[in-house]
Amino acid sequence: MSVSEVKPDETLDCVGLFCPQPLFQTKQAIESIKPGQVLEVLADDPAAEEDIKRFCRRTGHELISIRRLPDGVQRILVRRKKG
């Protein structure tokens, strides 16, 4: 399955929020979805990309993709780890 075919189960809009809010809200949102489900995070904070990458490495959640949209917003897809 390609990244473009991945459909998020939930979307978290963090546009306009700055560090550490996108990371805190991502942590909360990932805990509210079922294992294996995908969370889409929309953020325009430059620190969000590195913070969420680090969060995924530390917790074992799968970072599927990070894509910058034409308006400067980052679209980050994270799959909650199973088990």
N, C-alpha and C positions, 0 to 999 in steps of 0.2 A: 504494500500500500504506500503510495507516495504521500508526501507531506500535504500536497494540495487536496488529497482525498480525506484527510483527517478532519472529522467534524467534532468540534468541542461539545462537551456535555454541559458546561457552564462557561459563562463569560464574566470576567472581573474587569471592570472599567476603572483604571487608576490614573486616567489622564488628568493632569493638573495637580497630582499629588507628588510630593517629593520625599526623598529618603528620610526615614526608613519606612514610610507608609506603604508603598507598593509591596515591599517584602513582607511586612506584617500581615497585610491583607491577603497576600498569596498564601502564606502559611495557614491562615484561618480557612480560606476557601478550599485549599487542597484537602483539609481535614473534613470538610463537609460533603465531599463527593466520595463515591464508592471506589475501591481499588480497581485499577484498570481504566477508569474514566479519565477524560481529558479536560483540563482547565485551560481556557484561553485568557491570557492577561494582556490588557491593552495599557501601555504606559508611555509617557513622554519624558520621564525622568531619566537622564543619561546613566545614572547609577543602577537603574533597575535591571538592566541586562546582566551586569556582572554579579549583582546581589542574587538574582534568581539562579544564575549558573552555579554559583557557590552553594546556594541552598540545595539545589538538586544533587550536587556531588556529595554533600554532607548527609543528606537524608535518604538517598537512593531512589528518588523520584526520577522519571525519565524526561529529560529535556528534549522534546521532539524537534522544535525549531524556534528560531528567532528571525523575524523578518521586519525590516523597516518599511513602513507604508509611505506613500508619497507625501502625506501631511506631517511626517516626522515621528509619528506614533510607532512604537515597537509592538509587534504582535508576537507574543511568546506563548508557545504551546507546551504544556507540562502534563505528562501522564502520571497519575498517582500509582505508586508502587503497589504491587499485589502482596497481600499478606502482611 
